[in-house]
Amino acid sequence: MRVLLIGGGHTHVVALRQLARNPAPRIDLHLVSPEPTTSYSGLLPGHIAGHWPRETLEIPLDPLCRAAGATLHTTEVVHLDPETRTAMFADGNPFTFDYASLDIGAIAAIDAPESLANHGIPVKPLGIFADRWSQFLANVRSESRPPHAAIIGAGAAGIELALSMKYHLDSLRLKQPVCVSLIERSDDILPGGNDRLRKPLSKALDRVGVKVRTAASVTNATDTMLNLDSGAQVPACFIALATGAQPYPWLAQTGLTTHEGFVVVDPTLRSVSHPAIFACGDTAHLGYNPRPKAGVFAVRQGPVLADQIGRLARGEALTTYRPQSSYLKLISLGERRALADKWGLTFNLPGLWCLKRYIDLKFMEN
């Protein structure tokens, strides 16, 4: 049974680890990924803040594949035909399979002027974003660029990035004043969130001097400045796009049933229209129980996907994935502190950053 895992997302990483520990019988397993490593999202804020070196984010895929008995193809899929069960690689070679799983993540949703798309740096893919941040820091240290950064999108990810960037730039003790701005088109930060979390995050942003602009949209961007619809100008030599997720465009050409471009799956993680195709992580829309795009769901789907592959190989009925109704949110505050949110309660305690560090590093070690 030939199985193709498309993308090196968190679900596929966990599934490969499970299959390395509990190999499935008679499986010809393949992973295709454009890069030989994949970046772990949980450690990104800490890296941006300067707590972790760049290499800490990376999970090498080749040893992971070898441990699971899989073949790694360092390229990308540009088209998928679920009817013929064929994937087309970027080098023009077709690849046939019995089953495939999609875990390619998502890209930044940019509903903004072309100039912002040209100058902004999407948070995803994480590796590219981290590399661009490192280059910006090098330019700041050499004084070839001023320490001016802006984040578009004040969801939890955007807030984490704003706090992390401000902390790191402040720690450099530069001659030029640091300016970090957080821009949100909604009337408040954390749109769709709750006040119990919004209030402490607002205080954290205010305490460190992040300039928050809500009910604001970018009308034009240059390599040093953002122009807002209010007429205000925001200095920005590094522009991070934390504007939510949208699917990769080529998914729309597959014929798979989608919701807002994401592959609709049933409780087994199979496509509702093409059962030979699975979808996981940010690539999937849980049609039976919609959940937000969050890494915790992608990680929890990994053991389920590995189990499904084994069950298919043994000719057994598939199991079901039941996403948790509540989960622990740990939000970095730039410095070695974090907020926790769960069960309708928000906690701001000294040990929470250590808890987040333990969870994130444990994921990397497993």
C-alpha positions as CSV (number, residue, x, y, z in Angstrom):
1,M,0.0,0.0,0.0
2,R,1.6,3.2,-1.2
3,V,1.0,6.2,1.1
4,L,2.0,9.8,0.2
5,L,2.3,12.4,2.9
6,I,2.1,15.8,1.3
7,G,3.8,18.5,3.4
8,G,5.9,18.5,6.5
9,G,3.3,20.0,8.9
10,H,2.9,19.1,12.6
11,T,0.4,16.3,12.0
12,H,2.7,14.5,9.6
13,V,5.7,15.0,11.9
14,V,3.8,13.4,14.8
15,A,2.4,10.6,12.5
16,L,5.9,9.7,11.3
17,R,7.1,9.5,14.9
18,Q,4.3,7.2,15.8
19,L,4.9,5.0,12.7
20,A,8.6,4.8,13.7
21,R,7.6,3.4,17.1
22,N,4.8,1.2,15.7
23,P,5.5,0.4,12.1
24,A,2.5,-0.4,9.9
25,P,2.8,-3.7,7.9
26,R,3.3,-3.7,4.1
27,I,3.5,0.1,3.7
28,D,5.4,2.0,1.0
29,L,5.5,5.4,2.8
30,H,6.6,8.7,1.2
31,L,6.9,12.3,2.4
32,V,7.1,15.2,0.0
33,S,8.3,18.6,1.4
34,P,9.9,21.6,-0.3
35,E,12.5,21.8,2.5
36,P,14.6,19.2,4.3
37,T,13.4,20.6,7.6
38,T,10.2,21.8,9.0
39,S,9.7,24.7,11.6
40,Y,7.8,24.3,14.9
41,S,5.4,27.1,15.4
42,G,5.4,26.9,19.2
43,L,9.0,28.1,19.4
44,L,8.7,31.0,17.0
45,P,7.8,33.7,19.5
46,G,10.7,32.7,21.7
47,H,13.1,32.8,18.7
48,I,11.9,36.2,17.6
49,A,12.4,37.4,21.2
50,G,16.0,36.1,21.2
51,H,15.5,33.2,23.6
52,W,16.1,30.4,21.1
53,P,18.7,30.3,18.2
54,R,17.3,29.7,14.7
55,E,18.2,26.0,14.6
56,T,16.1,25.3,17.6
57,L,13.0,25.8,15.5
58,E,13.9,23.1,13.0
59,I,12.9,19.4,12.8
60,P,15.1,17.5,10.3
61,L,12.8,15.4,8.1
62,D,15.3,12.9,6.6
63,P,16.2,11.1,9.9
64,L,12.5,11.2,10.8
65,C,11.6,9.5,7.5
66,R,14.4,7.0,7.8
67,A,13.2,6.0,11.3
68,A,9.7,5.5,10.0
69,G,10.8,3.6,6.9
70,A,9.6,6.4,4.6
71,T,11.2,8.0,1.6
72,L,11.7,11.8,1.6
73,H,11.2,13.8,-1.6
74,T,12.6,17.3,-1.3
75,T,10.3,19.0,-3.7
76,E,6.7,20.2,-3.7
77,V,3.4,19.0,-5.1
78,V,1.9,21.5,-7.6
79,H,-1.2,19.4,-8.5
80,L,-3.2,16.6,-7.1
81,D,-5.7,14.4,-9.0
82,P,-7.7,12.4,-6.4
83,E,-9.6,10.5,-9.2
84,T,-6.4,9.0,-10.7
85,R,-4.6,9.1,-7.3
86,T,-1.7,11.0,-8.8
87,A,0.3,13.9,-7.5
88,M,2.4,16.1,-9.8
89,F,5.8,17.1,-8.4
90,A,7.3,20.5,-9.2
91,D,10.0,18.8,-11.3
92,G,7.2,17.5,-13.6
93,N,7.3,13.9,-12.4
94,P,4.0,12.2,-11.5
95,F,3.6,10.1,-8.4
96,T,0.9,7.6,-8.0
97,F,-0.4,6.4,-4.6
98,D,-3.1,4.4,-3.0
99,Y,-3.7,7.0,-0.2
100,A,-2.5,10.5,0.4
101,S,-2.6,12.9,3.2
102,L,-2.5,16.7,2.9
103,D,-0.7,18.7,5.7
104,I,0.7,21.7,3.8
105,G,-0.4,24.4,6.3
106,A,-1.8,27.7,5.0
107,I,-0.5,31.0,3.8
108,A,-1.2,34.5,5.1
109,A,-4.5,36.0,4.0
110,I,-3.6,39.4,2.4
111,D,-6.7,41.5,1.7
112,A,-4.7,44.7,1.2
113,P,-2.9,46.9,-1.4
114,E,-0.3,45.2,-3.6
115,S,2.4,47.3,-2.0
116,L,1.8,45.6,1.3
117,A,1.9,42.2,-0.3
118,N,5.2,43.2,-1.9
119,H,6.8,44.6,1.3
120,G,5.1,42.5,4.0
121,I,6.6,39.2,5.2
122,P,4.0,36.5,5.9
123,V,4.4,34.7,9.2
124,K,4.0,31.4,7.3
125,P,6.1,29.6,6.1
126,L,7.8,30.0,9.5
127,G,11.3,29.3,8.3
128,I,11.3,32.0,5.7
129,F,9.9,34.5,8.2
130,A,12.5,33.6,10.8
131,D,15.3,34.1,8.2
132,R,14.0,37.5,7.2
133,W,13.8,38.5,10.8
134,S,17.4,37.5,11.3
135,Q,18.5,39.6,8.3
136,F,16.5,42.6,9.7
137,L,18.3,42.2,13.0
138,A,21.7,42.1,11.3
139,N,20.8,45.4,9.4
140,V,19.7,47.0,12.7
141,R,22.9,46.1,14.4
142,S,24.9,47.5,11.6
143,E,22.8,50.6,11.7
144,S,21.9,50.2,8.0
145,R,18.2,50.1,9.0
146,P,16.4,51.7,11.9
147,P,14.7,49.4,14.5
148,H,11.2,50.0,13.2
149,A,8.8,47.0,12.9
150,A,5.1,46.6,12.3
151,I,2.8,43.7,12.7
152,I,-0.4,43.6,10.6
153,G,-3.1,41.6,12.5
154,A,-3.7,41.7,16.2
155,G,-4.8,38.2,16.8
156,A,-3.0,36.1,19.4
157,A,-0.1,35.4,16.9
158,G,0.3,39.0,16.0
159,I,0.3,40.1,19.7
160,E,2.9,37.5,20.5
161,L,5.1,38.7,17.7
162,A,4.7,42.3,18.6
163,L,5.8,41.6,22.2
164,S,8.6,39.4,21.1
165,M,10.0,41.9,18.6
166,K,9.8,44.8,21.1
167,Y,11.6,42.7,23.7
168,H,14.4,41.7,21.4
169,L,15.0,45.1,19.9
170,D,15.0,46.7,23.3
171,S,17.5,44.2,24.5
172,L,20.0,45.4,21.8
173,R,20.3,48.8,23.6
174,L,20.4,50.7,20.3
175,K,21.2,54.3,19.8
176,Q,18.1,54.8,17.8
177,P,14.7,54.6,19.5
178,V,12.8,51.3,18.9
179,C,9.4,51.5,17.3
180,V,7.1,48.5,17.2
181,S,3.5,49.0,15.9
182,L,0.6,46.6,15.9
183,I,-2.1,47.4,13.4
184,E,-5.6,45.8,13.4
185,R,-8.5,46.7,11.2
186,S,-11.1,45.6,13.8
187,D,-12.1,47.9,16.6
188,D,-10.0,46.0,19.2
189,I,-7.2,43.6,19.5
190,L,-7.9,39.9,19.6
191,P,-10.9,40.1,17.4
192,G,-13.4,37.3,18.1
193,G,-11.7,36.8,21.5
194,N,-12.8,37.6,25.0
195,D,-12.2,40.4,27.4
196,R,-10.7,38.2,30.1
197,L,-7.7,37.6,27.8
198,R,-7.9,40.9,25.9
199,K,-7.4,43.1,28.9
200,P,-4.1,41.6,30.2
201,L,-2.7,41.5,26.7
202,S,-3.6,45.1,26.2
203,K,-1.8,45.9,29.5
204,A,1.2,43.9,28.4
205,L,1.4,45.8,25.0
206,D,1.0,49.1,26.8
207,R,3.6,48.3,29.4
208,V,6.4,47.6,27.0
209,G,5.5,50.5,24.6
210,V,4.1,48.7,21.6
211,K,2.0,51.2,19.6
212,V,-1.4,49.7,19.0
213,R,-3.6,51.1,16.2
214,T,-7.1,49.5,15.9
215,A,-9.8,50.3,13.3
216,A,-6.9,50.9,11.0
217,S,-6.1,49.7,7.5
218,V,-3.0,50.0,5.4
219,T,-3.5,52.0,2.2
220,N,0.2,51.9,1.0
221,A,3.5,50.4,2.1
222,T,7.1,51.3,1.3
223,D,10.3,49.8,2.6
224,T,10.3,52.3,5.4
225,M,6.7,53.4,6.0
226,L,3.1,52.3,6.2
227,N,0.3,54.7,5.3
228,L,-3.0,54.2,7.0
229,D,-6.5,55.1,6.0
230,S,-6.7,57.7,8.7
231,G,-3.8,59.5,7.1
232,A,-1.3,58.5,9.8
233,Q,2.1,57.2,8.9
234,V,3.8,54.3,10.7
235,P,7.5,53.8,10.5
236,A,8.2,50.2,9.4
237,C,11.3,48.6,8.0
238,F,10.1,45.1,8.9
239,I,6.5,44.3,8.2
240,A,5.1,41.1,9.6
241,L,1.8,39.8,8.1
242,A,-0.1,37.9,10.8
243,T,-3.4,38.4,9.0
244,G,-5.0,35.0,9.4
245,A,-4.8,31.9,7.1
246,Q,-5.9,31.2,3.6
247,P,-5.4,27.9,1.7
248,Y,-2.9,27.3,-1.0
249,P,-4.5,28.2,-4.3
250,W,-3.8,24.9,-6.0
251,L,-6.1,23.0,-3.6
252,A,-9.1,24.6,-5.5
253,Q,-8.0,22.8,-8.7
254,T,-8.1,19.3,-7.1
255,G,-11.8,18.7,-7.2
256,L,-11.8,18.0,-3.5
257,T,-14.8,19.4,-1.5
258,T,-13.6,22.5,0.3
259,H,-14.9,25.2,2.7
260,E,-13.4,28.6,2.1
261,G,-10.6,26.7,0.2
262,F,-9.8,24.2,3.0
263,V,-10.4,20.5,2.5
264,V,-13.5,19.3,4.2
265,V,-13.0,16.1,6.2
266,D,-15.1,13.7,8.1
267,P,-14.4,12.3,11.6
268,T,-11.8,9.9,10.2
269,L,-9.9,12.9,8.7
270,R,-10.8,11.7,5.2
271,S,-12.0,14.0,2.5
272,V,-15.8,13.9,2.4
273,S,-15.7,13.7,-1.4
274,H,-12.6,11.5,-2.0
275,P,-11.9,8.9,0.7
276,A,-8.4,8.1,-0.6
277,I,-7.4,11.6,0.5
278,F,-6.8,12.7,4.1
279,A,-6.3,16.2,5.2
280,C,-4.9,17.5,8.6
281,G,-3.8,20.6,10.4
282,D,-4.5,23.9,8.9
283,T,-5.2,22.3,5.5
284,A,-8.3,20.7,6.8
285,H,-11.8,22.0,7.7
286,L,-13.5,19.7,10.2
287,G,-16.9,19.8,8.6
288,Y,-18.5,17.8,11.4
289,N,-17.0,19.9,14.2
290,P,-15.3,23.2,13.0
291,R,-12.4,24.3,15.1
292,P,-10.0,27.3,14.9
293,K,-6.7,27.0,13.1
294,A,-4.4,26.1,16.0
295,G,-1.3,23.9,16.3
296,V,-2.8,22.0,19.2
297,F,-5.3,20.3,16.9
298,A,-2.7,19.5,14.3
299,V,-0.5,17.8,16.9
300,R,-3.4,15.8,18.3
301,Q,-4.3,14.6,14.8
302,G,-0.9,13.0,14.3
303,P,-1.5,9.8,16.3
304,V,-4.9,9.5,14.7
305,L,-3.5,9.7,11.2
306,A,-0.8,7.1,12.0
307,D,-3.5,4.8,13.4
308,Q,-5.5,5.2,10.2
309,I,-2.6,4.3,8.0
310,G,-2.1,1.1,10.1
311,R,-5.7,0.3,10.0
312,L,-5.9,0.7,6.2
313,A,-2.9,-1.6,5.9
314,R,-4.5,-4.3,8.1
315,G,-7.9,-3.9,6.4
316,E,-9.6,-2.7,9.6
317,A,-12.3,-0.1,10.2
318,L,-11.0,3.4,10.7
319,T,-11.1,5.2,14.1
320,T,-12.5,8.7,14.6
321,Y,-10.9,12.0,15.7
322,R,-12.7,13.9,18.3
323,P,-11.2,17.4,18.8
324,Q,-11.1,18.7,22.3
325,S,-13.7,21.3,23.1
326,S,-11.3,23.4,25.2
327,Y,-7.5,23.5,25.2
328,L,-4.7,25.4,27.1
329,K,-3.6,28.5,25.3
330,L,-0.2,29.8,26.4
331,I,0.7,33.2,25.0
332,S,4.3,34.5,25.2
333,L,4.7,38.0,26.5
334,G,8.1,38.7,24.9
335,E,10.1,38.4,28.1
336,R,10.2,35.1,29.9
337,R,6.6,35.3,30.9
338,A,3.3,33.9,29.5
339,L,-0.4,34.1,29.9
340,A,-2.6,31.0,30.1
341,D,-6.2,30.7,29.1
342,K,-8.4,27.7,29.7
343,W,-11.8,26.8,31.2
344,G,-13.0,30.4,30.9
345,L,-10.1,31.6,33.2
346,T,-7.0,33.6,32.4
347,F,-3.8,33.1,34.5
348,N,-0.7,35.3,34.7
349,L,1.7,33.4,36.9
350,P,5.5,33.3,37.0
351,G,5.8,29.6,36.1
352,L,3.8,29.7,33.0
353,W,6.7,30.6,30.7
354,C,8.6,27.6,32.1
355,L,5.5,25.4,31.4
356,K,5.4,26.6,27.8
357,R,9.1,26.0,27.4
358,Y,8.7,22.5,28.7
359,I,5.8,21.7,26.4
360,D,7.6,23.1,23.3
361,L,11.0,21.5,23.9
362,K,9.3,18.2,24.8
363,F,7.6,18.3,21.4
364,M,11.0,18.8,19.7
365,E,12.6,16.0,21.6
366,N,10.0,13.3,21.0
